[in-house]
Amino acid sequence: MYDKYKSTIVSIAATFLFAALVTVACFLLPFLVKLYLGEAYTDAAGIRTALYICLYFSAASSLLLSYLLLRILFNIRKAVVFARENVRYVRYISWCCFAISAAFFALGFFIPFSFVISFAAAFIGLIVRVVKNLLNEAVDIKEENDLTI
Amino acid sequence: MIVVNVDVMLAKRKMSSGELAQRIGITQANLSILKTNKAKAIRFSTLEAICRELKCQPGDILEFCEDEDSPFNRD
C-alpha cells in the first residue's frame, strides 16, 4: 500500500545503497578495469588511464549527487519542500549529471561506446534541469501564497 | 505601492495587535507581516474582519503611495 512516509524511507534506503555501490566499485576499480579491458587493451596505457580518470571523476560526482539527494530527502521529511534550498540542490544535481556526461564524452575519443553513456547522462541532466525550473515556479507560488494574509 | 496602516488604526482604537490578531483569527506572525508591508496580498475575508473589529473602512487601513520602487511598477 502506498504511504508517503514509507516512500521517502525507500528513497533514502535506495540512495544509501546507490552510494555504497559506488564506493565499493571505487575500491574494486582496478579489478573491474582489468576485467573490462582484458588482454586486448592491457598494453594501451592511454585507454586505461583515460578510463581510470573518467570513472573516478564520475564516482566522485555520483557520491556528491547522492549526498545532495539525501539532503533533499531529509528536507522533505522535515516538511521543508518548496524551498529555494531544494531548488539549489536540484540545480547542483543537474550539474553533476552534466559533469558525468562531459567525462564520458571525453572518454568517447578512446572508447567510442561511451558517447552513448554521455548522451544518456546529458539527457538525465536536462530532465533534472526542467524539474528544477518547475520547482522554482512552485516556490514562487508558495511564497506568494504564504504572503497572502 | 499599497501601504497598510493597521497600526495607526490600532492606536486610534487603543487596541493591541495581539488582541486584533485573536479577534480576526490570524496569527500574530501574519499580522506582523501585514503591518510591516511584507504581505503580497490580503484576502477579502481578512480585510472584512479587520474593518469589522476596528470599525473602519478599507480606505482607512490601505493607502496608495506613488513609488518608483514598487514591484508592480517595474515592467
Backbone of each chain as ProteinMPNN parsed JSONL, in Angstrom:
{"seq_chain_A": "MYDKYKSTIVSIAATFLFAALVTVACFLLPFLVKLYLGEAYTDAAGIRTALYICLYFSAASSLLLSYLLLRILFNIRKAVVFARENVRYVRYISWCCFAISAAFFALGFFIPFSFVISFAAAFIGLIVRVVKNLLNEAVDIKEENDLTI", "coords_chain_A": {"N_chain_A": [[0.843, -1.201, 0.0], [0.486, 2.252, -0.753], [2.364, 4.744, 0.849], [3.187, 7.849, 2.045], [5.21, 8.426, 3.903], [6.615, 6.006, 4.122], [7.461, 5.845, 1.516], [9.42, 7.871, 1.261], [11.298, 6.775, 2.955], [12.01, 4.453, 1.582], [13.197, 5.677, -0.636], [15.362, 6.959, 0.607], [16.783, 4.745, 1.583], [17.4, 3.507, -0.835], [19.042, 5.441, -1.964], [21.208, 5.402, -0.183], [22.065, 2.796, -0.672], [22.82, 3.0, -3.333], [24.93, 4.87, -3.095], [26.655, 3.307, -1.562], [27.198, 1.206, -3.311], [28.566, 2.604, -5.319], [30.809, 3.389, -3.857], [31.961, 0.907, -3.186], [32.495, 0.01, -5.749], [34.428, 1.85, -6.446], [36.62, 1.012, -4.889], [37.003, -1.46, -6.015], [37.801, -0.848, -8.496], [40.357, -1.107, -9.986], [40.401, -3.874, -10.406], [37.99, -4.207, -11.829], [38.459, -2.678, -14.113], [40.525, -4.097, -15.256], [39.169, -6.429, -15.808], [37.356, -5.489, -17.692], [38.93, -4.417, -19.777], [40.551, -6.554, -20.416], [42.746, -8.821, -22.152], [43.269, -7.576, -24.506], [43.593, -4.784, -24.294], [45.552, -4.213, -22.455], [48.099, -3.256, -22.984], [47.742, -0.788, -24.074], [48.244, 1.986, -22.633], [47.162, 4.504, -22.64], [44.363, 4.303, -22.98], [43.681, 2.936, -20.65], [44.411, 4.74, -18.621], [42.733, 6.906, -19.256], [40.283, 5.711, -18.835], [40.401, 5.2, -16.081], [40.58, 7.855, -15.039], [38.178, 8.982, -15.963], [36.256, 7.261, -14.755], [36.785, 7.492, -11.969], [36.327, 10.213, -11.639], [33.597, 10.318, -12.346], [32.595, 8.724, -10.301], [33.116, 10.313, -8.052], [31.454, 12.483, -8.655], [29.01, 11.137, -8.602], [28.835, 10.386, -5.934], [28.675, 12.887, -4.712], [26.29, 13.658, -5.842], [24.523, 11.758, -4.688], [24.721, 12.555, -2.055], [23.521, 15.095, -2.221], [20.958, 14.307, -2.966], [20.179, 12.976, -0.643], [20.153, 15.139, 1.126], [17.96, 16.558, 0.097], [15.937, 14.643, 0.48], [15.924, 14.376, 3.293], [15.19, 16.962, 3.912], [12.58, 16.94, 2.905], [11.411, 15.196, 4.708], [11.539, 16.797, 6.919], [9.551, 18.469, 6.355], [10.252, 20.608, 4.781], [9.752, 21.591, 1.808], [8.994, 23.084, -0.643], [11.293, 24.963, -1.059], [13.864, 27.428, -1.558], [16.329, 26.369, -1.073], [16.109, 23.639, -1.758], [15.708, 23.908, -4.494], [18.197, 24.819, -5.226], [19.763, 22.55, -4.605], [18.713, 20.714, -6.471], [19.514, 21.938, -8.788], [22.313, 21.704, -8.538], [22.443, 18.939, -8.729], [21.735, 18.544, -11.399], [23.95, 19.704, -12.567], [25.899, 17.893, -11.748], [25.142, 15.666, -13.266], [25.661, 16.668, -15.831], [28.401, 16.971, -15.613], [29.278, 14.327, -15.367], [28.432, 13.469, -17.839], [30.136, 14.997, -19.474], [32.6, 13.872, -18.769], [32.357, 11.245, -19.743], [32.029, 11.865, -22.385], [34.527, 12.794, -23.079], [35.923, 10.435, -22.693], [34.927, 9.055, -24.79], [36.529, 9.47, -27.003], [38.455, 7.608, -26.715], [37.146, 5.202, -26.15], [34.65, 4.53, -28.123], [32.0, 3.739, -27.507], [31.261, 4.975, -25.154], [30.178, 7.41, -25.755], [27.475, 6.998, -25.896], [26.728, 6.632, -23.212], [27.419, 9.142, -22.321], [25.564, 10.695, -23.713], [23.193, 9.742, -22.549], [23.551, 10.53, -19.857], [23.631, 13.297, -20.16], [21.07, 13.71, -21.045], [19.547, 12.933, -18.825], [20.447, 14.907, -17.086], [19.317, 17.111, -18.347], [16.582, 16.592, -18.001], [16.439, 16.753, -15.199], [17.067, 19.404, -14.943], [14.832, 20.639, -16.07], [12.959, 19.857, -14.181], [13.968, 21.323, -12.083], [13.401, 23.956, -12.98], [10.65, 23.794, -12.845], [10.233, 23.351, -10.093], [11.23, 25.731, -9.124], [9.306, 27.581, -10.0], [7.18, 26.621, -8.496], [8.053, 27.249, -5.923], [7.953, 30.021, -6.067], [5.162, 30.383, -6.277], [4.372, 29.332, -3.838], [5.572, 31.142, -2.059], [4.178, 33.462, -2.662], [1.654, 32.645, -1.853], [2.103, 32.22, 0.883], [2.522, 34.804, 1.682], [0.086, 35.938, 1.46], [-2.3, 37.286, 3.346]], "CA_chain_A": [[0.0, 0.0, 0.0], [1.296, 3.455, -0.868], [2.429, 5.524, 2.072], [4.145, 8.92, 1.779], [6.334, 8.317, 4.833], [7.405, 4.831, 3.731], [8.041, 6.128, 0.208], [10.688, 8.589, 1.431], [12.259, 5.845, 3.565], [12.514, 3.614, 0.485], [14.109, 6.509, -1.427], [16.596, 7.171, 1.377], [17.498, 3.465, 1.598], [17.921, 3.283, -2.185], [20.154, 6.368, -2.175], [22.347, 4.863, 0.577], [22.516, 1.6, -1.388], [23.496, 3.508, -4.536], [26.209, 5.449, -2.686], [27.502, 2.2, -1.113], [27.637, 0.51, -4.524], [29.583, 3.429, -5.983], [32.019, 3.334, -3.027], [32.551, -0.42, -3.365], [33.023, -0.031, -7.122], [35.659, 2.638, -6.435], [37.713, 0.183, -4.359], [37.221, -2.603, -6.9], [38.001, -0.335, -9.859], [41.469, -1.722, -10.733], [39.968, -5.214, -10.816], [36.93, -4.066, -12.839], [39.068, -2.171, -15.358], [41.267, -5.23, -15.834], [38.143, -7.341, -16.323], [36.736, -4.886, -18.87], [39.882, -4.275, -20.874], [41.02, -7.882, -20.789], [44.115, -8.926, -22.687], [43.414, -6.778, -25.721], [43.933, -3.387, -24.077], [46.486, -4.024, -21.332], [49.286, -2.519, -23.398], [47.386, 0.589, -24.419], [48.177, 2.714, -21.36], [46.32, 5.688, -22.818], [42.966, 3.95, -22.742], [43.499, 2.574, -19.243], [44.462, 5.971, -17.831], [41.516, 7.654, -19.546], [39.184, 5.002, -18.182], [40.531, 5.454, -14.64], [40.244, 9.26, -14.739], [36.745, 9.165, -16.208], [35.429, 6.537, -13.786], [36.938, 8.081, -10.628], [35.627, 11.503, -11.666], [32.163, 10.027, -12.318], [32.268, 8.208, -8.974], [33.076, 11.463, -7.147], [30.226, 13.214, -8.979], [27.861, 10.337, -8.168], [28.736, 10.459, -4.469], [28.164, 14.227, -4.427], [24.892, 13.616, -6.266], [23.705, 11.041, -3.699], [24.677, 13.404, -0.859], [22.504, 16.118, -2.475], [19.651, 13.626, -2.927], [19.852, 12.735, 0.762], [19.785, 16.427, 1.723], [16.585, 16.851, -0.33], [15.013, 13.688, 1.116], [15.785, 14.719, 4.711], [14.395, 18.191, 3.932], [11.176, 16.575, 2.704], [10.92, 14.624, 5.974], [11.387, 17.914, 7.867], [8.459, 19.265, 5.775], [10.782, 21.737, 4.01], [9.648, 21.031, 0.457], [9.118, 24.112, -1.677], [12.232, 25.956, -0.542], [14.942, 27.771, -2.507], [17.418, 25.434, -0.77], [15.919, 22.424, -2.567], [15.921, 24.276, -5.896], [19.643, 24.869, -5.389], [20.257, 21.176, -4.642], [18.336, 20.086, -7.743], [20.382, 22.525, -9.815], [23.626, 21.061, -8.408], [22.317, 17.569, -9.237], [21.788, 18.585, -12.87], [25.353, 19.959, -12.932], [26.616, 16.621, -11.579], [24.829, 14.847, -14.44], [26.384, 17.213, -16.988], [29.83, 16.705, -15.404], [29.483, 12.915, -15.73], [28.282, 13.423, -19.296], [31.366, 15.538, -20.078], [33.682, 12.903, -18.553], [32.195, 10.119, -20.675], [32.232, 12.379, -23.734], [35.983, 12.794, -23.29], [36.336, 9.031, -22.811], [34.442, 8.581, -26.085], [37.592, 9.512, -28.003], [39.237, 6.388, -26.538], [36.221, 4.081, -26.287], [33.506, 5.217, -28.753], [30.684, 3.405, -26.944], [30.906, 5.826, -24.009], [29.337, 8.52, -26.233], [26.089, 6.643, -25.566], [26.549, 6.94, -21.789], [27.486, 10.6, -22.245], [24.273, 11.213, -24.169], [22.185, 9.394, -21.541], [23.765, 11.372, -18.672], [23.233, 14.658, -20.522], [19.607, 13.749, -21.127], [19.056, 12.931, -17.437], [20.726, 16.251, -16.582], [18.324, 18.012, -18.928], [15.312, 16.333, -17.324], [16.556, 17.311, -13.842], [17.037, 20.862, -15.094], [13.429, 21.037, -16.266], [12.323, 19.702, -12.865], [14.421, 22.483, -11.305], [12.589, 25.102, -13.417], [9.304, 23.57, -12.331], [10.279, 23.537, -8.643], [11.439, 27.149, -8.878], [7.995, 28.222, -10.151], [6.363, 26.192, -7.356], [8.497, 28.021, -4.758], [7.389, 31.365, -6.264], [3.738, 30.346, -5.956], [4.235, 29.113, -2.391], [5.9, 32.393, -1.373], [3.024, 34.345, -2.889], [0.569, 32.133, -1.013], [2.457, 32.444, 2.281], [2.45, 36.239, 1.985], [-1.291, 36.4, 1.358], [-2.797, 37.2, 4.713]], "C_chain_A": [[0.878, 1.251, 0.0], [1.202, 4.299, 0.397], [3.532, 6.559, 1.865], [5.412, 8.771, 2.615], [7.256, 7.171, 4.428], [8.125, 5.095, 2.411], [9.373, 6.871, 0.341], [11.736, 7.673, 2.043], [12.861, 4.939, 2.503], [13.526, 4.401, -0.347], [15.437, 6.699, -0.708], [17.437, 5.897, 1.37], [18.153, 3.219, 0.238], [19.118, 4.185, -2.446], [21.405, 5.887, -1.443], [22.946, 3.663, -0.147], [23.339, 2.004, -2.613], [24.88, 4.041, -4.18], [27.173, 4.343, -2.262], [28.055, 1.441, -2.314], [28.748, 1.276, -5.219], [30.903, 3.347, -5.208], [32.742, 1.998, -3.213], [33.2, -0.514, -4.743], [34.33, 0.741, -7.226], [36.833, 1.785, -5.99], [38.039, -0.981, -5.297], [37.626, -2.174, -8.314], [39.18, -0.97, -10.613], [41.093, -3.102, -11.267], [38.956, -5.136, -11.961], [37.506, -3.611, -14.176], [39.813, -3.301, -16.066], [40.295, -6.202, -16.504], [37.578, -6.821, -17.633], [37.699, -4.858, -20.056], [40.414, -5.622, -21.35], [42.441, -7.855, -21.335], [44.34, -7.902, -23.788], [43.975, -5.387, -25.449], [45.039, -3.159, -23.054], [47.714, -3.2, -21.718], [48.985, -1.054, -23.678], [47.164, 1.384, -23.148], [47.242, 3.914, -21.457], [44.874, 5.399, -22.482], [42.729, 3.664, -21.266], [43.481, 3.824, -18.361], [43.176, 6.775, -18.016], [40.328, 7.038, -18.824], [39.193, 5.272, -16.676], [40.071, 6.865, -14.291], [38.746, 9.465, -14.856], [35.912, 8.519, -15.11], [35.565, 7.113, -12.386], [36.225, 9.419, -10.548], [34.115, 11.287, -11.572], [31.733, 9.536, -10.948], [32.162, 9.352, -7.978], [31.797, 12.263, -7.381], [29.001, 12.472, -8.464], [27.689, 10.405, -6.66], [28.201, 11.825, -4.043], [26.67, 14.276, -4.722], [24.028, 12.899, -5.217], [23.63, 11.825, -2.391], [23.582, 14.469, -1.021], [21.098, 15.525, -2.415], [19.212, 13.405, -1.485], [19.442, 14.03, 1.453], [18.331, 16.758, 1.379], [15.602, 15.937, 0.405], [14.819, 14.019, 2.597], [15.009, 16.022, 4.872], [12.91, 17.875, 3.797], [10.602, 16.014, 4.013], [10.769, 15.687, 7.053], [10.278, 18.862, 7.401], [8.953, 20.559, 5.142], [10.817, 21.267, 2.563], [9.89, 22.109, -0.596], [9.98, 25.249, -1.16], [13.314, 26.205, -1.588], [16.124, 26.814, -2.337], [17.32, 24.191, -1.658], [16.138, 22.706, -4.05], [17.416, 24.274, -6.19], [20.217, 23.454, -5.496], [19.944, 20.513, -5.977], [19.2, 20.635, -8.875], [21.77, 21.883, -9.77], [23.571, 19.642, -8.96], [22.398, 17.571, -10.767], [23.222, 18.866, -13.329], [26.178, 18.689, -12.82], [26.399, 15.732, -12.804], [25.609, 15.345, -15.65], [27.884, 16.954, -16.858], [30.153, 15.268, -15.798], [29.408, 12.765, -17.251], [29.558, 13.9, -19.991], [32.506, 14.541, -19.951], [33.579, 11.754, -19.555], [32.335, 10.567, -22.12], [33.723, 12.361, -24.077], [36.482, 11.361, -23.484], [35.954, 8.46, -24.18], [35.511, 8.583, -27.168], [38.532, 8.314, -27.877], [38.373, 5.146, -26.763], [34.911, 4.64, -26.836], [32.153, 4.927, -28.1], [30.274, 4.363, -25.825], [30.202, 7.115, -24.445], [27.881, 8.275, -25.879], [25.787, 6.999, -24.115], [26.535, 8.453, -21.594], [26.143, 11.215, -22.62], [23.194, 10.965, -23.119], [22.301, 10.304, -20.321], [23.319, 12.801, -18.954], [21.714, 14.774, -20.551], [18.982, 13.754, -19.735], [19.26, 14.315, -16.817], [19.7, 17.251, -17.077], [16.966, 17.853, -18.238], [15.324, 16.96, -15.925], [16.471, 18.83, -13.896], [15.605, 21.375, -15.272], [12.665, 20.923, -14.94], [12.701, 20.877, -11.967], [13.607, 23.73, -11.673], [11.193, 25.025, -12.827], [9.241, 23.874, -10.842], [10.435, 25.014, -8.3], [10.121, 27.917, -8.976], [7.109, 27.895, -8.955], [6.735, 26.988, -6.107], [7.939, 29.445, -4.838], [5.93, 31.396, -5.828], [3.537, 30.18, -4.456], [4.522, 30.387, -1.616], [4.748, 33.386, -1.47], [1.877, 33.95, -1.954], [0.833, 32.405, 0.459], [2.312, 33.907, 2.66], [1.074, 36.817, 1.678], [-1.938, 36.17, 2.709], [-4.312, 37.129, 4.736]], "O_chain_A": [[1.901, 1.293, 0.683], [0.121, 4.535, 0.937], [4.67, 6.208, 1.55], [6.526, 8.957, 2.127], [8.478, 7.311, 4.387], [9.248, 4.636, 2.203], [10.337, 6.56, -0.36], [12.917, 7.763, 1.708], [14.065, 4.679, 2.508], [14.576, 3.878, -0.72], [16.502, 6.614, -1.319], [18.651, 5.95, 1.177], [19.301, 2.782, 0.159], [20.094, 3.766, -3.068], [22.512, 5.943, -1.979], [24.166, 3.519, -0.231], [24.395, 1.438, -2.893], [25.871, 3.73, -4.841], [28.367, 4.415, -2.557], [29.231, 1.076, -2.34], [29.742, 0.696, -5.656], [31.976, 3.248, -5.804], [33.961, 1.954, -3.375], [34.301, -1.042, -4.892], [35.229, 0.365, -7.979], [37.9, 1.809, -6.602], [39.181, -1.433, -5.372], [37.777, -3.005, -9.21], [39.021, -1.34, -11.777], [41.41, -3.458, -12.401], [39.041, -5.888, -12.932], [37.1, -4.089, -15.235], [39.748, -3.449, -17.287], [40.547, -6.721, -17.592], [37.344, -7.585, -18.569], [37.343, -5.219, -21.178], [40.694, -5.809, -22.534], [43.23, -6.968, -21.011], [45.455, -7.418, -23.983], [44.738, -4.856, -26.256], [45.423, -2.014, -22.813], [48.301, -2.524, -20.873], [49.851, -0.19, -23.541], [46.047, 1.456, -22.637], [46.607, 4.295, -20.474], [44.232, 6.173, -21.773], [41.723, 4.082, -20.694], [42.643, 3.952, -17.468], [42.6, 7.265, -17.045], [39.48, 7.742, -18.275], [38.154, 5.536, -16.071], [39.277, 7.059, -13.371], [38.116, 10.045, -13.971], [34.979, 9.13, -14.588], [34.569, 7.22, -11.671], [35.595, 9.739, -9.54], [33.431, 11.979, -10.818], [30.65, 9.876, -10.472], [31.247, 9.382, -7.155], [31.133, 12.674, -6.429], [28.066, 13.086, -7.951], [26.569, 10.473, -6.153], [27.378, 11.919, -3.132], [25.888, 14.852, -3.966], [22.936, 13.364, -4.889], [22.616, 11.781, -1.694], [22.813, 14.722, -0.094], [20.171, 16.141, -1.89], [18.05, 13.609, -1.135], [18.512, 14.044, 2.26], [17.563, 17.183, 2.242], [14.566, 16.392, 0.891], [13.701, 13.957, 3.108], [14.261, 16.188, 5.835], [12.079, 18.465, 4.487], [9.466, 16.312, 4.383], [9.984, 15.524, 7.987], [10.087, 19.931, 7.982], [8.182, 21.504, 4.978], [11.777, 20.629, 2.131], [10.866, 22.054, -1.345], [9.493, 26.34, -0.862], [13.64, 25.331, -2.391], [16.824, 26.487, -3.295], [18.313, 23.746, -2.234], [16.676, 21.872, -4.778], [17.858, 23.804, -7.238], [21.05, 23.181, -6.36], [20.793, 19.832, -6.553], [19.571, 19.91, -9.798], [22.343, 21.554, -10.809], [24.527, 19.181, -9.584], [23.048, 16.71, -11.36], [23.665, 18.339, -14.349], [27.038, 18.417, -13.658], [27.339, 15.124, -13.317], [26.158, 14.547, -16.41], [28.568, 16.742, -17.86], [31.153, 15.005, -16.466], [30.196, 12.046, -17.864], [30.008, 13.297, -20.964], [33.29, 14.364, -20.884], [34.578, 11.34, -20.143], [32.708, 9.777, -22.988], [34.131, 11.98, -25.174], [37.346, 11.101, -24.322], [36.571, 7.512, -24.666], [35.437, 7.815, -28.127], [39.306, 8.023, -28.789], [38.765, 4.193, -27.438], [34.122, 5.184, -26.063], [31.257, 5.771, -28.133], [29.084, 4.548, -25.571], [29.68, 7.842, -23.6], [27.136, 9.213, -25.596], [24.748, 7.583, -23.809], [25.748, 8.982, -20.81], [25.646, 12.122, -21.952], [22.384, 11.844, -22.827], [21.296, 10.795, -19.806], [22.707, 13.447, -18.103], [21.144, 15.786, -20.144], [18.017, 14.475, -19.482], [18.387, 14.835, -16.122], [19.264, 18.13, -16.334], [16.292, 18.836, -17.93], [14.361, 17.608, -15.514], [15.886, 19.464, -13.018], [15.219, 22.399, -14.708], [11.837, 21.774, -14.614], [11.881, 21.37, -11.193], [13.173, 24.472, -10.792], [10.626, 26.02, -12.375], [8.331, 24.558, -10.374], [9.861, 25.5, -7.325], [9.841, 28.791, -8.155], [6.381, 28.752, -8.454], [5.864, 27.363, -5.322], [7.508, 30.012, -3.834], [5.503, 32.3, -5.111], [2.651, 30.799, -3.867], [3.833, 30.7, -0.646], [4.394, 34.055, -0.5], [1.224, 34.8, -1.35], [-0.077, 32.773, 1.203], [2.017, 34.228, 3.811], [0.903, 38.035, 1.637], [-2.106, 35.037, 3.16], [-4.909, 37.051, 5.81]]}, "seq_chain_B": "MIVVNVDVMLAKRKMSSGELAQRIGITQANLSILKTNKAKAIRFSTLEAICRELKCQPGDILEFCEDEDSPFNRD", "coords_chain_B": {"N_chain_B": [[3.0, 51.96, -4.464], [1.035, 49.89, -2.22], [0.263, 50.855, 0.996], [-0.049, 49.506, 4.208], [-1.878, 50.579, 6.891], [-2.413, 49.584, 9.498], [-1.478, 49.813, 12.115], [-1.838, 52.507, 12.789], [-4.596, 52.723, 12.94], [-5.032, 50.877, 14.941], [-3.881, 52.198, 17.11], [-5.618, 54.362, 17.295], [-7.966, 53.075, 18.068], [-7.13, 52.124, 20.412], [-6.205, 49.466, 20.736], [-4.475, 46.418, 21.221], [-2.042, 44.752, 19.112], [-1.938, 42.038, 19.421], [-4.435, 41.445, 20.484], [-6.086, 42.182, 18.339], [-5.232, 40.336, 16.402], [-6.117, 37.989, 17.563], [-8.875, 38.44, 17.589], [-9.559, 38.617, 14.848], [-8.768, 36.21, 14.031], [-6.219, 35.452, 12.984], [-2.721, 34.6, 12.967], [-0.271, 36.121, 15.172], [2.146, 36.412, 13.883], [1.43, 36.539, 11.184], [-0.086, 38.885, 11.207], [1.905, 40.627, 11.786], [3.427, 40.482, 9.446], [1.666, 41.753, 7.765], [1.568, 44.322, 8.92], [4.166, 45.226, 8.583], [4.298, 45.668, 5.936], [5.094, 43.567, 4.293], [3.453, 41.813, 3.119], [2.032, 40.254, 0.227], [-0.504, 40.095, -0.704], [-3.93, 40.552, 0.332], [-6.578, 38.808, 1.787], [-10.086, 39.144, 1.063], [-11.722, 38.309, 3.134], [-10.077, 38.585, 5.37], [-9.624, 41.333, 5.327], [-12.203, 42.223, 5.683], [-12.719, 41.271, 8.271], [-10.846, 42.757, 9.736], [-11.763, 45.399, 9.294], [-14.259, 45.175, 10.484], [-13.612, 44.67, 13.183], [-12.063, 46.896, 13.839], [-13.772, 48.868, 13.324], [-13.891, 50.468, 10.874], [-13.272, 51.754, 7.513], [-12.076, 50.073, 4.498], [-10.413, 51.914, 3.186], [-9.344, 53.317, 5.27], [-7.328, 51.784, 6.3], [-5.81, 50.941, 4.168], [-3.576, 52.393, 1.888], [-2.726, 54.18, -1.026], [0.443, 54.743, -2.392], [2.46, 56.753, -4.424], [5.162, 55.327, -5.915], [8.375, 54.62, -7.05], [9.807, 52.295, -6.58], [8.109, 50.2, -6.301], [7.243, 46.786, -6.7], [5.335, 46.304, -8.597], [5.537, 48.218, -10.505], [7.658, 47.813, -12.097], [7.795, 46.855, -14.746]], "CA_chain_B": [[2.715, 50.768, -3.681], [-0.061, 49.982, -1.248], [0.775, 50.838, 2.366], [-1.042, 49.062, 5.196], [-1.78, 51.424, 8.08], [-3.189, 48.969, 10.583], [-1.033, 50.278, 13.441], [-2.456, 53.814, 13.064], [-5.979, 52.457, 13.348], [-4.951, 50.191, 16.235], [-3.621, 53.224, 18.119], [-6.851, 55.145, 17.455], [-8.952, 52.28, 18.796], [-6.45, 51.695, 21.653], [-6.245, 48.005, 20.777], [-3.137, 45.839, 20.981], [-2.04, 43.927, 17.894], [-2.241, 40.66, 19.834], [-5.892, 41.334, 20.63], [-6.663, 42.209, 16.986], [-4.937, 39.059, 15.758], [-7.002, 36.98, 18.144], [-10.267, 38.724, 17.193], [-9.812, 38.311, 13.434], [-8.433, 34.804, 13.802], [-4.965, 35.151, 12.288], [-1.618, 34.543, 13.934], [0.478, 37.374, 15.375], [3.197, 36.467, 12.867], [0.821, 37.012, 9.938], [-0.449, 40.29, 11.384], [3.169, 41.353, 11.723], [3.764, 40.572, 8.013], [0.765, 42.763, 7.213], [1.928, 45.643, 9.446], [5.476, 45.645, 8.079], [4.158, 45.811, 4.479], [5.751, 42.484, 3.554], [2.409, 40.985, 2.512], [1.85, 40.436, -1.215], [-1.937, 40.202, -0.971], [-4.773, 40.396, 1.516], [-7.869, 38.209, 1.438], [-11.238, 39.976, 1.414], [-12.232, 37.883, 4.44], [-9.219, 39.193, 6.401], [-9.896, 42.776, 5.296], [-13.54, 42.394, 6.266], [-12.615, 41.063, 9.714], [-10.115, 43.89, 10.322], [-12.666, 46.543, 9.258], [-15.322, 44.94, 11.467], [-13.093, 44.794, 14.547], [-11.547, 48.25, 14.082], [-14.884, 49.762, 12.96], [-13.391, 51.442, 9.917], [-13.408, 51.394, 6.105], [-10.792, 49.617, 3.926], [-9.587, 53.072, 2.87], [-8.664, 53.819, 6.469], [-6.128, 50.996, 6.6], [-4.992, 50.755, 2.963], [-3.29, 53.68, 1.265], [-1.897, 54.079, -2.235], [1.545, 55.703, -2.435], [3.228, 56.76, -5.67], [6.511, 54.886, -5.533], [9.101, 54.01, -8.169], [10.389, 51.012, -6.214], [7.107, 49.162, -6.158], [7.475, 45.658, -7.611], [4.326, 46.271, -9.658], [5.825, 49.269, -11.487], [8.958, 47.576, -12.716], [7.768, 46.433, -16.146]], "C_chain_B": [[1.566, 50.99, -2.715], [0.519, 49.845, 0.156], [-0.353, 50.43, 3.309], [-0.844, 49.861, 6.478], [-2.575, 50.856, 9.245], [-2.776, 49.541, 11.934], [-1.624, 51.646, 13.807], [-3.86, 53.613, 13.618], [-6.016, 51.759, 14.713], [-4.76, 51.21, 17.357], [-4.88, 54.039, 18.389], [-7.884, 54.41, 18.3], [-8.409, 51.789, 20.134], [-6.53, 50.182, 21.835], [-4.838, 47.479, 20.529], [-3.192, 44.934, 19.751], [-2.342, 42.472, 18.225], [-3.74, 40.439, 19.926], [-6.562, 41.292, 19.256], [-6.458, 40.867, 16.282], [-5.883, 37.978, 16.248], [-8.443, 37.173, 17.653], [-10.54, 38.364, 15.738], [-9.345, 36.918, 13.061], [-7.244, 34.566, 12.894], [-3.844, 35.153, 13.333], [-0.948, 35.908, 14.036], [1.527, 37.544, 14.289], [2.635, 37.019, 11.551], [0.412, 38.472, 10.027], [0.796, 41.162, 11.28], [3.615, 41.537, 10.265], [2.945, 41.685, 7.363], [1.224, 44.172, 7.617], [3.248, 46.145, 8.886], [5.495, 45.749, 6.554], [4.907, 44.743, 3.688], [4.735, 41.626, 2.808], [2.298, 41.282, 1.022], [0.384, 40.612, -1.559], [-2.698, 40.073, 0.34], [-6.121, 39.826, 1.078], [-9.0, 39.165, 1.84], [-11.758, 39.615, 2.79], [-11.406, 38.489, 5.577], [-9.506, 40.683, 6.509], [-11.22, 43.075, 5.978], [-13.474, 42.285, 7.786], [-11.908, 42.242, 10.382], [-11.027, 45.113, 10.393], [-13.771, 46.402, 10.318], [-14.814, 45.205, 12.878], [-12.605, 46.206, 14.853], [-12.601, 49.312, 13.748], [-14.4, 50.868, 12.022], [-13.654, 50.953, 8.496], [-12.055, 50.894, 5.58], [-9.846, 50.774, 3.629], [-8.847, 53.632, 4.068], [-7.39, 53.045, 6.774], [-5.248, 50.744, 5.374], [-4.803, 52.111, 2.294], [-2.399, 53.473, 0.05], [-0.832, 55.161, -2.21], [2.241, 55.597, -3.777], [4.667, 56.415, -5.323], [7.168, 54.16, -6.69], [9.534, 52.571, -7.863], [9.38, 49.871, -6.125], [7.345, 48.024, -7.157], [6.476, 45.619, -8.762], [4.601, 47.299, -10.746], [7.036, 48.97, -12.339], [8.903, 47.344, -14.215], [7.902, 47.577, -17.13]], "O_chain_B": [[1.176, 52.123, -2.432], [1.18, 48.856, 0.474], [-1.469, 50.942, 3.219], [0.23, 49.824, 7.08], [-3.326, 51.578, 9.902], [-3.621, 49.737, 12.807], [-1.883, 51.921, 14.979], [-4.26, 54.227, 14.607], [-6.902, 52.009, 15.529], [-5.384, 51.112, 18.414], [-5.186, 54.372, 19.534], [-8.578, 55.003, 19.125], [-9.113, 51.129, 20.897], [-6.867, 49.678, 22.906], [-4.097, 48.034, 19.718], [-4.25, 44.418, 19.393], [-2.928, 41.754, 17.415], [-4.259, 39.403, 19.512], [-7.471, 40.497, 19.018], [-7.371, 40.33, 15.655], [-6.383, 37.164, 15.472], [-9.14, 36.207, 17.343], [-11.617, 37.865, 15.415], [-9.501, 36.487, 11.918], [-7.232, 33.609, 12.12], [-4.019, 35.652, 14.445], [-1.038, 36.735, 13.129], [1.78, 38.655, 13.823], [3.263, 37.846, 10.891], [0.541, 39.219, 9.057], [0.753, 42.278, 10.761], [4.115, 42.598, 9.889], [3.443, 42.449, 6.536], [1.269, 45.087, 6.794], [3.438, 47.351, 8.729], [6.555, 45.897, 5.946], [5.31, 44.978, 2.549], [5.106, 40.809, 1.965], [2.453, 42.428, 0.601], [0.053, 41.207, -2.585], [-2.18, 39.553, 1.328], [-6.726, 40.303, 0.118], [-8.89, 39.896, 2.824], [-12.188, 40.489, 3.542], [-11.95, 38.862, 6.617], [-9.618, 41.236, 7.603], [-11.35, 44.033, 6.74], [-14.078, 43.08, 8.505], [-12.311, 42.682, 11.459], [-11.074, 45.793, 11.418], [-14.162, 47.377, 10.959], [-15.477, 45.87, 13.673], [-12.713, 46.668, 15.989], [-12.346, 50.509, 13.877], [-14.491, 52.053, 12.343], [-14.195, 49.865, 8.3], [-11.011, 51.237, 6.133], [-8.633, 50.65, 3.793], [-7.847, 54.335, 3.919], [-6.479, 53.564, 7.419], [-4.08, 50.379, 5.511], [-5.752, 52.881, 2.152], [-1.444, 52.697, 0.087], [-1.135, 56.341, -2.032], [2.578, 54.502, -4.227], [5.314, 57.112, -4.542], [6.61, 53.214, -7.246], [9.618, 51.734, -8.762], [9.751, 48.719, -5.9], [7.62, 48.277, -8.331], [6.728, 44.982, -9.785], [3.969, 47.262, -11.802], [7.409, 49.764, -13.202], [9.887, 47.615, -14.904], [7.893, 47.353, -18.341]]}, "name": "protein", "num_of_chains": 2, "seq": "MYDKYKSTIVSIAATFLFAALVTVACFLLPFLVKLYLGEAYTDAAGIRTALYICLYFSAASSLLLSYLLLRILFNIRKAVVFARENVRYVRYISWCCFAISAAFFALGFFIPFSFVISFAAAFIGLIVRVVKNLLNEAVDIKEENDLTIMIVVNVDVMLAKRKMSSGELAQRIGITQANLSILKTNKAKAIRFSTLEAICRELKCQPGDILEFCEDEDSPFNRD"}
